[in-house]
């Protein structure tokens, strides 16, 4: 897995040449809004009111570029996003209702917001619990203020655009008139014109719009008149909600006795789609705004596991291009067979998979075939005893255990594809390579474990954890042998032989890692990465191997619940790596700082996949694995179900788990 390190970035795609010319003088523009169904304002008293000195967000609450982390961050380490499916640059959102448009009518990286937020105690949540419409609620001068912001797609002159709609809803809860000026950023186009003075127990709704994206085109921006004439905020909210609900209806739906997990699952899918740039599966909107090989593989595998097949051909083709452009992470190439296998298993679309099996793209090996990717594994077995080569796949050079397990997973997927397509000789080749690599990996690990009397699966094939970066208990790379979905779990689903310390030491490794963290970090986090070693966006995904074990089967769900309770940097948004929670105006426990990207699409993909796999998973032989990771504490507490789950050959199934005394059905 990629690991962010302060001062070093994997970022690609943002126009940093342009950014360099504007970072010193970012223009402040303001935007805040709230929809009629927004949650009630917090009852805590607000600080004394203070009139804005200039329109737009208070300087302390703007989204600002952090040179150290190479990302935009709001007050108290906050960052999240709103946007539209496949837009070129979604919108960064920060605490207090401020947001940043990366390339809009005012130029690059412009901050917008309203001047009436000054750090009051606030709630910040997705409308409806999961929609990409964020609601900021607080008290000001005796009034309840709710700011809502969301994006909607618009068409002007045949060109598609994304516009951000904002509402500042001011509810006067006093017995006398209250004057509250939203103080919007100057570029916000007003859609309503209520008075700033709100009568006793009255409500005023200030609505605004601003253009935010044009899907990568150079078309002229719509005028203020065109934006104002395209309909009111309520109309656009209905369209936005309908669009995303329709997208969600196409994937597997989960129902569990933990409502926040259900909302996070929905929000994670939506955020993945708005993080996309056309067919490019970017990792981030803010930080890492580009494609990284193993990130793309993981994101796409989760989408297919959920049943999102609408753009499958284009996304698979794009993945081929990304993993072929090495200079990134070589394990992305080795595991690129996995989404092909999941897609074939779930859809039965043998024709498209066959057309890419041995046929490269126009760029040759830079656009590798499925066969190319698998045979690269054999070529890269240059490590001790025929294990995998030394790599930088965990951002440090070494012979990493995860690389061998990822290569094994890639071979297992390739064997499945070849057999399904009738490529008998290639299926036999894959089986031979798999057996050879598994034997070599088990032999080298066995020697290392015996020599150092280890009770756990080491992150290096050749060293105990005390001899490398895993010596730090809070460096989450102690879980790296379980990387990319976990060979022991995913390999078993693909019908591969799973044996050796990668299986037998799963439970012991979790016990070892969490034991070292006892007294350093709370339960439910595996740690972070250098600079911010409290938690990470991968936390839930790092629990996936527990599904192949015995005593930690529910680890993925336990970790996912920790992420929601203790680590959100924005509504269902997580930094790749984050620090411990600190005092913040935002109600709840939230990290003080973070790095990498937030939201982080690969992290969310891993979290959603482990949640779904814990409830129901598909084996390549057609069998379903039901309830493998369900916490025992959920039984009898409410519905545990999955609807619209994609099984094999385009079929869908519904699963419901019920408990009665000592039996489970």
C-alpha positions, 0 to 999 in steps of 0.5 A: 500500500502507498504510504504518505511521508511528510515532504514527499508526495505521490501527487500527480495531475494538479497544475502546480505551475499555475498553483505556484503563481497564485498560492501567495495571493489566493483570492477569497470567495465565499459560499455556505448553504443548508437545505430545508431538511438540514439537522437542527443547530447545536444547542450549545451557546455561540460566542459573542457575535461579530460582524464580518470585516470583509465578505467571504470566509474568515481567514482562519477558516479558509481551505489553505494549501499546506506545503508540508503535506502537499494538500489543501487543509481547513482549520483543525486539519479538516478536509473533505469534498463535493462534486460530480461523477467524472468531473475534472476537479471536484471541490475541496470542502473545509470546516465552517462551510468554506470550500475551494474550487481548483480551476474555476471562473476566478482562476486556480485554487480560489477559496469561497465561503461566508463571513459569519463563521468564527469557530462556533461549536458546530456540527458538520454532516452529509445531508441525508447521512450520505449525500455529497451535500454537506451541512454545517450548523451552528449558532450566531447572535441568537439565530440557528445557522445552517450552511449547505453546499452541494454540486449539480451538473448543468449544460449551457450551450451544449457544454456540461459544467458543474456548479456549486449551490449553497444555502445559508438558512438563518432561523431566528430563535429569539423574541426579537428581530436579529440581523445576520449578514451571510457575507458571501464571497463576491463571486457567489451569484445570489439566487434569492434576496431575503433581508438580513434582518430576520423577524422573531421566530422567522427564517431567511434562506440565502441561496447562491451558485457558482460554476466550479468545473467544466469536465476538462474543456476550455469552453467559456464559463457560464455567465452569472445570468445563465447560472441564475436562470438555470433554476433554484437551489431546491430544484437542483438539490432534488436532481442531485439527490435523484442522480446519486440515489440512482447510482447507489441503486445499481450496487449491493446495498448493506443493512446492519445494526450500525447506521453510521456504517451504512451511511459511510458505505454509501458515501464512500461509493459516491465519493469514489465516483466524484473523485474520478476524473473521467475514466481515471480513478484518481486517489484524491480530490485534494492531494494525490489527484492522480492515478497510482497503480495499486490504488487503481487496482484496489478501487476497481476491484471494490467497484466490481465487488459491489456490482458497479459495472456501467463503465467497466470496459473503459475503466479496465482499459484505463487501469491497463494504461496505468499499471503499464506506466511503471515508475510507480508501484510494481505490485499494481502490475502484478495484481492487475489481473484481480479486477479482471477476474472479479469482473469476469466472475461477476458478469460472465463477459468473456468476450471483452476479457478474451479480447484483452487476454493476450492482446496489448493496447496500441502502446504495446507493453506500456498497455499490457495484456492480462497475459503480460501482467501475469508473466511479469510476475515470473520475470520479477521472481529474482529474490531469495530462492525465487521469491519476488524482487526488492521493491519500494511498494511500502515506500521503503526499499526491501524484500517485503512479504506483501509483494510475494502475497500480492504476486500469488494473488495475481497468479491465482486471478490469472489462473482463474481467468485462463481456465474460464476462457479455455486457455488451458496451457496458460492455466497450467503455467499459472498453477506451476508458477503459483506453486513454485512461488508459494513454496519459495515464500513459505521456505524463506519466511519459515527460515526467518521466523525460525532464526529469529523465533518470531510469533508473527508474520514479519513485514520483511521476508528476511528480517524481524520487524525490529530490523526495519521501519516496522520497528515502530509499533505505530507504523501501520506497515506491521499489517503490510503482509495483509496488503491489498485485500489479503492473499489468504482471503482473496486467494481462497475466494479464487480457489487457490491453495492457501497454506503456510505462515501467511494463513496460520499466523494471521491471528497471531500477527493481529494479536502481536501488533495490537499488543505492541500498541496497547497503551500507545493507541486506542483499540481499533487503529493499526497506527499511521505513517511517519509524521502522523502515526495515529490512524490511517484511511486504510485502517478497515482494509487492514482488518481484511485478513481477519476474515481468513483467520479465526479470532479476528474475523470482525477486525475489518468492521471493528476498525471501520467503526473506529475510523468513523468514531475517531478519525473523520477529517470531514464527513466520511473523509479520512486522511491517508495518515492522521494524528490523534484527535484534538480540541475542535469546534466540530462536535466529536473526535477528529484528527488535529492534522493529516497528510496524503489526501482526504478523502482517500478513494483507495482507503474508502474502497478497502473499507467498503470492501471489507464491510461487504465481504464480512457480510457476503462474499463470492467464491469462484466455484459459485458458492457464497460465504455468508456472515464470515465477519459479522460481529457477534454483538450484532446478532439480535440487534436488528437487520443484517442483510445485503440486497442486490449483491452480484454473484456470478454471470450477471446474477444478483441475490439478496441475503439476510442473516437472523439469529435466534438464541443459539442458531443463526439463519 
